[in-house]
Amino acid sequence: MTLADHAKQAKQLMDKAVEAVKREFATVRTGKATTALLDLVRVEAYGSQMPLTQVASVAAPEPKLLTVQPWDKSLVKAVEKAILTSDLGLTPSSDGTIIRIPIPPLTEERRRELVKLVHKFAEEGRVAVRHGRTEGINKIKKAEHVSEDEKKHAEKDLQKVHDEHMKQIDEVLKAKEAEILEV
């Protein structure tokens, strides 16, 4: 493998880390209704735990309301229970076919907890990006038939890619934090 291949692999690892952080952020509740909020909810259906999105359609018809429509009417109670027992702090109500979930405004205390959670996700992302850089640098150092100057240059380039990814995580974190703290 060439130095460029090692750098490319490390960049892919860093890209995955940033994407993972963005996915995690999407599941964190803010004042607005978003269908991604229910992505991690798992429903007891057909004898196994299934993601909510596989047993129902989720929509956000209004900024403060989510609706869930199970495809199988017999799952309404199971879906309701799954949403109640998730740690999202939401209270669903159903009319037998559609489950409505009003998104209550966040308390100041809950906002602070969510900001801490978002910071934790961001830090996990940063660690993953650093891991990608470390792996790339180790492979570059072990590369054979390459001059020391080329290795140093490749490491510098990799460091620049690392810094860009860290900046991306910080920007996404800042935006999410502002979204959570917005009243």
N, C-alpha and C positions, 0 to 999 in steps of 0.2 A: 504493500500500500504506500502511496505517496503522502507527503506532508499535507497536500491539499485534501486528500481523502480523510485523513485524521481530523483536520480542521472542520471539514464538512460534517463528519459524524458528531463531533462535539457541538457544532451549531444546531444540529437536529435535536440533540438532547436538550439543549437550552430552549429551543423553540417549543418542545413538548412541555417543558417546565412552565413556560409563560402561558401556554394554552391551558394547562391544568389549573393554574392560578385563576385564569379568567372563568373557567368552568365552575370552580369553587365559589368565586365571587357571585356568580349568577344565582347560586342557590341560597345566598344570604338575603334575608328579608330586609327590605327597605320600606318606606312609606307607600310605595307604589305596588300595584298588583302586576306580577309577571308570571307567566306559565312556568318558567324555569324554577320558580319557588318550590314546586311540587315534584321536581325531577328525582329527588332522593327518597320520596315516599314509596314504601313497598306495601302491597296489599296481599292479604291472605286470600288467594283465589285458586280454585281447582286443585286444592291440596298442596299448594306451594306458595312461596313468597314471590310476587311478581312486581315489577315496577308499575306504578300507577299509569304511566303512559301506554302500557301494553293492554290495559283493561278498560281504559276510558279516554275520552277526548277532553283536554283541558283548554279553557279559553279565558281571556281577560277582557270581557265586554266593556268594562268601566275601569277607571284608574284605581278604584278602591274595592273591586270585586273580582273574584275568580269564579268560574263555573266549571263543574266537572260533570260530564255525562257518561256514565258507564255504558258500555255497549251491551252488556248483559244486565237486565234489570234486577236480577237476583243478587248482584254484587253491590248494590247501593249501600246497604248497611256495612259491608266489609270495607268499602272505600271510605265511608264516613268515619268508621272506627280507626282506620289507618291514619287519616288526617289528624284526628283528635290525639292519637297516641304519639304522633311525630312531635319533635321538640320545637315546632314552629310557632306554637302559641296561637293557633287558629281554631275557630269554632265553626264547623260546617253546619248547615241546616239543609234538609232535603224535602222535596215535595213528592218523593216516590220515584221520580225519574231523573231530575237534575239536582245536583248538590251545589248550593251557593255558599261561597266562603267570603264573608266580608273581611277586608284587610283593615284591622283597627290601627289607629295612629300609634306610633311607638312612644313608650315612656322614655324619659331622659336616661334612666338607669338601663333600660333595654338597649338604647342606642349605644351607650358606652360598652356594654357587653358585646354587641355586634361589632363595634370598632375593634375591640380586642381580638375577636374571632378573625376578623379580616386581616389584622396585623399578623396573626398566627399563620394564616394561609399564605400571606405574602412572604413571611420568613421561610416557610417550607419551600416555597418557590425559589427563593434566593439560594437556599441550600442546594436545591436540585441544579440550579444554574452553575453554582460553584463546582458541584460534582462533575458536571459536564466539562467544565474548563479543566479541572484536575485530570480527568480521564484523558482529555485531548492532549494536554501537556505531557503526561506520562508516555503516551504513544509516540508523540513527536520526539521526546528524548531517546526513546528506544529505537527510533528509525535508524536503519543502517544505510550506508553508502550516501550519506548526506552531510554536507559541511556544517560546522558549528554555527557559522553565520546564518545559513539558511534556517537552521533549527531556531536560533534566537529570533529571527524575523517572523517565522511561523508562530512562535509563542507570543510575540508582540501583537500580531494580527488577531490571535485567539483571545488575547486579553481585551482588545478593542470590542470584539463580538460580545464577550462576557459583559463588558461595561454597558453596551447598548441594551442587552437583555435585562440587566439590573435596572436600567433607567425605565424600560418598558414596565416592569413590575411596579416600580415606584409611582409611575404615572397612573397606572390602573388602580393602584392602592389609593392614591390621592383622590381620584374621581369617585371611587366607591365610598370612601370615607365622607366626602362632601355629600354624596347621595343619601347616606345613612343619617348624617347630622342635619340634613335639610328638614325643616319643620313645615 
